[in-house]
Amino acid sequence: MIRSFPFRAAVRCLLALVLPLSLGVALAARGETVTFPAVGGETRLLALLEFPDAPPPHPAVVLLHGCGGLWRGAEVKPIYKQWAAHLRRAGYATLLVDSAGPRGIRYSCGKRQARRILYRGRPKDAYGALAYLQGRPDIEPARIGLIGWSQGGGIVLLSIVEPSIGRPVPPPRHDFRAAIAFYPAVCNERWQSRPFTKVPPGGWTTEIPLLVLHGAADNWTPAAPCRRFIEAAAARGAPTQIRLLKGAHHGFDAPGLPIRRLGRLRTRSGEQPIIGTDPAARAAALDLVPKFLNRHLPRE
């Protein structure tokens, strides 16, 4: 279980000084706080790494937070904490990456400039995380997946595209083997093209198997354009699929989140975003995600 981090502010001060070494702070008996550079080296990232109760080496999953960031106070937000625990029970090491804090951003929802910084930078975070994990002897380098939520889901799409602005040159010997995006932001032809990717509109594709899980009633990142985008990629031969979950809103997989409107924010159509748990959709996601990973990250 991920414990609280009252020293998080101190960690960020150290990061601001660009310390070159891992903090090596004990997170739990089988976990640690780590730092590593994003691709290109401009940003040094903070991440929480934990392991399943099994002998190493482990398959692993990189987890990317949404626009609200990774933290609630000194704690990891419940949605990420519980998903990480669920994945570890399924046998995966989990790396929760804080992309916002090291860039001095606390909250980017509704903040245009902050969003653009993160859209451009976070694909490099994903591949920096991949390189970090592949350099560890306790991780299986050819069995690493990528999962993101909302903005983080959009970053998944921006990261795994061919070609990607985040993927290093030359590319890693082993790329991500599977990717999952929950109700992804920027899931449309406009944002998944230049300058955020290197492809023209209508050209997005990937070689990495992708599953998108989306609430059919989501009004913050609407399902319809995302469905068209993912199905168009599949028609071009990409191994992509989308699963629409009936009646579910944004954040349907969060634990114990009452359905409510976010009055301080507006969608592109001028509505207040609706978020909240949908128990049936959450249960479906908890079942689908490990099955998808197990299919595409099989044991050798």
C-alpha positions in Angstrom: 0.0 0.0 0.0 1.3 3.5 -0.8 2.0 5.5 2.3 1.8 9.2 2.8 4.7 11.5 1.8 5.0 14.4 4.3 8.5 15.1 2.9 7.1 15.7 -0.7 7.8 19.4 -0.6 11.4 18.8 0.5 11.8 16.3 -2.3 10.7 18.9 -4.8 13.1 21.4 -3.4 15.9 18.9 -4.0 14.6 18.3 -7.5 14.7 22.0 -8.2 18.4 21.8 -7.4 18.6 19.0 -10.0 20.2 16.5 -7.8 21.7 13.8 -10.0 21.1 10.8 -7.6 18.0 8.8 -6.8 16.5 9.9 -3.5 16.3 6.2 -2.4 13.7 7.0 0.2 11.9 3.9 1.5 8.3 3.9 0.5 7.3 0.5 1.9 9.0 -2.8 2.4 9.0 -3.4 -1.3 8.9 0.1 -2.7 10.9 3.3 -3.1 10.8 6.9 -4.3 12.9 7.4 -7.4 14.0 10.1 -9.8 15.1 9.9 -13.4 15.3 12.2 -16.4 12.6 12.6 -19.1 14.0 12.0 -22.6 16.2 14.9 -23.6 17.1 15.6 -19.9 15.3 18.9 -19.6 13.1 17.6 -16.7 14.0 15.4 -13.8 11.0 13.4 -12.7 9.8 12.1 -9.4 8.1 8.7 -9.3 6.8 6.1 -6.8 7.9 2.5 -7.6 6.4 -0.5 -5.9 6.7 -4.2 -6.5 4.3 -7.2 -6.3 4.7 -10.0 -3.8 6.6 -12.2 -6.1 10.3 -12.9 -6.9 11.9 -10.5 -9.5 12.3 -9.7 -12.3 8.8 -8.3 -12.7 6.7 -7.0 -15.5 5.8 -3.4 -15.0 3.3 -0.7 -15.8 4.0 3.1 -16.0 1.0 5.1 -14.7 0.3 8.7 -15.9 -2.0 11.0 -13.9 -4.6 13.4 -15.1 -4.7 17.2 -15.2 -5.4 17.4 -11.4 -1.9 15.9 -10.7 -0.8 12.8 -8.7 -1.2 14.2 -5.2 -4.0 15.1 -2.8 -2.1 16.9 -0.1 0.7 14.5 1.0 -1.1 11.4 -0.3 -1.4 9.9 -3.8 -4.9 10.3 -5.0 -7.2 7.3 -4.3 -7.8 6.5 -8.0 -4.1 6.0 -8.7 -3.3 4.4 -5.3 -6.0 1.8 -5.8 -5.2 1.1 -9.4 -1.5 0.6 -8.5 -2.5 -1.8 -5.8 -4.8 -3.7 -8.1 -2.1 -4.0 -10.7 0.5 -5.2 -8.1 -2.0 -7.9 -7.0 -2.1 -9.0 -10.7 1.7 -9.4 -10.6 3.0 -6.0 -12.0 5.4 -3.5 -10.6 3.9 0.0 -10.8 5.7 3.3 -11.5 3.5 6.3 -10.7 5.1 9.3 -12.4 4.6 12.9 -11.2 4.9 15.0 -14.4 3.4 18.2 -13.0 5.2 18.9 -9.7 8.8 18.8 -11.2 7.7 21.4 -13.7 6.2 23.7 -11.0 2.6 22.9 -12.1 0.1 21.9 -9.4 -3.1 21.8 -11.4 -3.5 22.1 -15.1 -7.2 21.5 -15.6 -8.6 24.5 -17.6 -5.2 26.1 -17.8 -4.3 26.4 -21.4 -0.6 27.2 -21.2 0.1 24.6 -18.5 -1.7 22.0 -20.6 0.4 22.8 -23.7 3.6 22.5 -21.6 2.5 19.0 -20.4 1.2 17.8 -23.8 4.6 18.6 -25.3 6.7 17.3 -22.4 4.9 14.3 -21.0 5.5 11.9 -24.0 9.2 12.3 -23.0 8.3 11.5 -19.5 6.7 8.2 -20.6 9.8 7.1 -22.5 12.1 8.4 -19.7 10.1 6.1 -17.3 10.5 3.2 -19.8 14.3 3.7 -20.0 14.5 3.9 -16.2 12.6 0.7 -15.7 14.6 -1.1 -18.4 17.8 -0.2 -16.6 16.8 -2.0 -13.4 17.7 -5.7 -12.9 14.4 -6.3 -11.0 12.2 -5.4 -14.0 11.7 -7.4 -17.2 12.7 -4.9 -20.0 10.4 -6.5 -22.7 7.3 -6.6 -20.5 6.4 -3.0 -19.7 3.0 -1.4 -20.3 1.7 2.2 -20.2 -1.6 3.5 -18.6 -3.0 7.0 -18.4 -6.1 8.8 -17.1 -7.8 11.8 -18.8 -4.9 14.1 -19.6 -2.6 11.1 -19.0 -4.7 9.1 -21.3 -4.2 11.7 -24.0 -0.4 11.5 -23.3 -0.6 7.7 -23.9 -1.9 8.5 -27.4 0.7 11.2 -28.0 3.5 8.8 -26.8 2.8 5.6 -28.7 2.1 7.1 -32.1 4.4 6.4 -35.0 6.5 8.5 -35.0 6.4 10.0 -31.4 7.9 13.2 -30.1 8.7 11.3 -26.9 10.4 8.2 -28.3 14.2 8.6 -28.3 16.4 8.2 -31.4 17.5 5.4 -31.8 14.3 3.9 -30.3 14.6 1.5 -27.3 15.3 -2.1 -28.1 12.0 -3.0 -26.4 9.1 -0.5 -26.6 6.0 -0.5 -24.5 4.2 -3.8 -25.1 0.7 -2.5 -24.4 -1.1 0.7 -23.6 -4.4 1.6 -22.0 -6.1 5.1 -22.0 -9.0 6.0 -19.7 -11.3 8.6 -21.1 -8.3 10.3 -22.8 -8.1 14.0 -23.5 -7.1 15.2 -27.0 -8.5 12.0 -28.4 -9.2 13.5 -31.9 -7.4 14.1 -35.2 -6.7 17.8 -34.4 -4.6 17.3 -31.3 -3.1 14.0 -32.4 -1.3 15.6 -35.3 1.3 18.4 -35.7 2.8 20.0 -33.7 2.0 17.6 -30.9 2.9 14.6 -33.0 4.9 14.3 -36.2 2.0 13.1 -38.3 -0.6 15.0 -40.4 -4.3 14.9 -39.6 -5.7 11.5 -40.4 -2.4 9.7 -40.2 -2.2 8.7 -36.5 -1.2 5.0 -36.1 0.7 2.8 -33.7 2.2 -0.6 -33.5 1.5 -0.9 -29.8 -1.8 -2.6 -28.8 -4.1 0.0 -27.3 -7.3 -0.3 -25.3 -9.4 2.8 -24.6 -11.9 2.7 -21.8 -14.5 5.5 -22.0 -17.7 6.4 -20.3 -20.5 6.8 -22.8 -22.0 9.7 -20.8 -18.6 11.6 -20.4 -19.2 15.3 -21.2 -15.6 16.4 -20.3 -13.7 14.2 -22.8 -16.7 13.2 -25.0 -16.8 9.6 -26.3 -18.0 10.2 -29.8 -14.9 12.0 -31.3 -12.6 9.6 -29.5 -14.5 6.6 -30.8 -14.3 7.9 -34.4 -10.5 8.6 -33.9 -9.8 5.1 -32.5 -11.9 3.3 -35.0 -10.3 5.2 -37.9 -6.8 4.2 -36.6 -8.0 0.6 -36.4 -9.3 0.8 -40.0 -5.7 1.9 -41.0 -4.4 -1.3 -39.4 -3.5 -0.1 -35.9 -4.1 -2.6 -33.1 -6.5 -0.2 -31.3 -9.9 -0.8 -29.7 -12.3 1.3 -27.6 -14.8 0.1 -25.1 -17.7 2.4 -24.3 -19.2 1.9 -20.8 -22.9 2.7 -20.8 -24.1 5.6 -18.6 -20.6 6.2 -17.1 -19.2 9.7 -16.6 -15.6 11.0 -16.4 -13.7 9.3 -13.6 -16.0 6.4 -13.5 -13.3 4.1 -12.2 -12.4 6.3 -9.2 -13.2 4.7 -5.8 -16.1 6.2 -3.9 -16.4 9.4 -5.9 -19.9 10.9 -5.7 -21.3 12.1 -9.1 -21.1 15.9 -9.2 -20.6 18.9 -11.5 -17.3 20.8 -11.4 -18.6 24.3 -11.3 -15.2 26.1 -11.7 -14.5 24.4 -15.0 -16.2 24.3 -18.4 -16.1 21.9 -21.3 -15.5 23.0 -24.8 -19.3 23.2 -25.3 -19.6 25.4 -22.2 -21.1 22.8 -19.8 -19.9 22.0 -16.3 -17.9 18.7 -16.4 -19.6 15.8 -14.6 -17.4 13.3 -12.8 -18.1 10.4 -10.5 -17.9 6.7 -9.9 -20.0 4.2 -11.8 -19.8 0.9 -9.9 -20.6 -1.3 -12.9 -18.2 0.5 -15.2 -15.5 0.5 -12.5 -15.9 -3.3 -12.0 -15.7 -3.9 -15.7 -12.5 -1.8 -15.9 -10.9 -3.7 -13.0 -11.6 -6.9 -14.8 -10.6 -5.8 -18.3 -7.3 -4.1 -17.5 -5.3 -7.1 -16.1 -6.7 -9.3 -18.8 -5.5 -6.9 -21.5 -2.1 -6.6 -20.0 -1.8 -10.4 -19.4 -2.6 -10.9 -23.1 0.0 -8.5 -24.4 2.7 -8.9 -21.7 2.8 -12.7 -21.5 5.3 -14.5 -19.5 8.1 -15.8 -21.7 
